[in-house]
Amino acid sequence: MPPASAATDAEGPPPHDAAPGPGTGAGVSRLTAAAPVQPGIPSLRFLVSHPAHFLALGFGSGLPRIAPGTWGTLFAWASFIVVARYLGDRIWLLIAAALVLGIWAAQVTGRHLSDADSGHIVIDEIVAFWIVLAMLPAPGVGQQLWAFMLFRLFDITKPPPIRGLDAHLKNGVGVMLDDLVAAFYALLVLALALRIIEVVS
């Protein structure tokens, strides 16, 4: 009967000591880097693991767990004030590019989060509120504040057809479209309010 050590050597190393197959380690690393810490909840690592994540999560403004849409809209407000100063009317080129890229980024990020319309995806709030700010008749702080409150109201309450779009279009287009409708409602109410003030004053 052979010694115990010889039998062990004949059997080879335990399975957990086996070297990984070709590409196994790289594949696991890529999956780990792209996955959020918890399903549907993005982390800082998730934010920087893919360009689509970085854009869709509003350059980090969508990471907070509480009211990410409001934080994204605040980022849109602050960034618009800075960028519009240099671009002027060319801000519309930026908005158009952000709209197209935002559809792609929201689609990819929603798939990676396993949540097609995650609240942490805020590129829709950013682009929609940029449109609101660009269309204000008198872009002072007062009108911008009212526009902010109206936009958040419609984005949160989702009056028709926003809720229907949100429920039936579970993709990048749907993510962007419902906030564009919220932007339209905000501009409409603001325009009506300004008209009424003009008439009665």
N, C-alpha and C positions, 0 to 999 in steps of 0.2 A: 504493500500500500504506500503510495507516494506521500511525502510530507505535506502538511497543510499548506505551507508556503508555496510549494510547487503547484498544488491544485489551484490556488488563488491566481498564480501567474498564468496558468493555462486558460483560466476563464477570462483573463483580460481585466482592464480597469472597470470599476463600477460605471453604470450608464451615465451618471451625472458628471463624470469626469471626461466624457467623450467630447472631442472638439466639435464645435458647431459646423454645420455644412456651409458650403460657399454662399456668401451673401446674407447668412442668417443674422449675424450681429448687426450689419448695416441696416437690414430691413427693420429689426426691432428698434434700433435707434431712431429711424425715421418716423415710425409709428408713435414712439414715445414723445418725440419732439412736437409732432403735429397734434397730439391729443390733449384736450383740456384736462385739468386736474380732476374735475368731476364732470360727468356728462352734462352738457348744456351750460356749464359755468366756465368761461374762459379765464385763463391765468395770464400773468405777464409773459411766461414762456410761450404760451399759445399765441399771444399777440405778435411776437416777433418771429414765429416759426414759419410764416408764409406771408408774402406781400398782400394777398387778399385779406388775411386776418387783420393786418395792420390798417388797411383802408376801411374795411367793413366795421371794425370796432372803433372807428373815429380817432385813430392815432393814440388810442388808449383812453379816450373819454368815455367809451362804453364799458369799461371794466368794472366800475362800481356796481355792487350788488343792489344798492338802493337807488331807484329812479335813474337808470342809465340813460333813458331817452331824454330826460331833462338835462343831464350832464352833457349829452351829445349836442343838444340844442344850444346850450350855453357856449360850448366850444364853437359851434357854427357862428354864433353872434360875435364872439371875440375875434375869430379868425377873419370874418367878413370885414370888420372894421379895419383890420390891418391890411388885408389884401386889396380891398376896394380902393384904398387910398392910392395904390400904385397902378392898379389895372384900369380904373375908370370903367367905361362901357365894355372893355374887354373882359370884364368879370364873367360875361355870358359865355365866353369860350371855356373858361374854367368850369362853369356850372355844367355846360354840355358834356365836357370830358368826364367830370365827376359823376354825372348821371349814368353814362355808358359804363364806365369802370365800376361804378357802384353796383349795377345789376350783376356784373360778373363776380365782384367781391362778396356780395351778399349771398349769391348762389353757392359759391365755394365754401364760405365760412359756415353757412347754415348746414351744409352737408357734414362738415367736420365736427360741428357741435351737436349733430343729430337733432337739430331743431331749426327747421327752415325759416322760422320767423322769430328767432331769439330776440329778446328785448335788449340784449347786449350789442346787437347789430344796429349801429346808429348812423351809418352813412346815409340812410334814407332821411333821417331827421336833419342831418347836416345839409344835404343838397336841397331839400324842400324849404328849409328856413332861409338858405341863401337866396332862393327865388323870391321868397316873401320880402326879404330885406332889399333886394335889388329892385323890386317893383313898388316900394313905398313912395307915395307922391312927395313927401317931405321927410327925408331920412334923418330926423332928429331922434334924440334919445327917448322922448315921450312916445312917438309913434312906434319906435322899435320895441319899447317895453309892452305897449298894447299888443303889437303883433306877436311878441313872444308869448304872452298869456293866452291869446286867442288860438295860436297854433298849438300850444300844449293842450288846451282845452279840447280841441277837436281831435287831436291825435290820441288823447287818452279816452275820451268818451266814444269815439268812432261812430258818428251818426251815419245813416245810409248815404251813399253805398259803401262807405269805408269798411264797415264790419263784414259786409258780404265779400268784398275784395280780399280782405284779410283771411277769410275762412276758405275761399275757393282757389286762390292763387298762391300756392305754397312754393314759391320759387323766387328768384331774384327780382323778376318783374313785379310780382305781387308785393314784395317788401317795399320797393320804391314807390309803387303806384298809390298805395293807400295814404302815404304821407304827402304825395303831390295833391291828392284830393283835400287833405286837411289844410294844406297851404292855400288852396283855392278858396276854401270856406273862410279861412282867416282873412284873406285879402278882401273877399266879398263883404264880410261883416264890417271890416274896418272902413272900406269905401262907403258903405251905406251910412255908417255912423258919422263920418266926416261930412257927407252930403247933408245929413240932417242938421248937424251943427252949423253948417254954412247957411242953411235956409232959415233957421230960427234966430241966428245971431245978426 
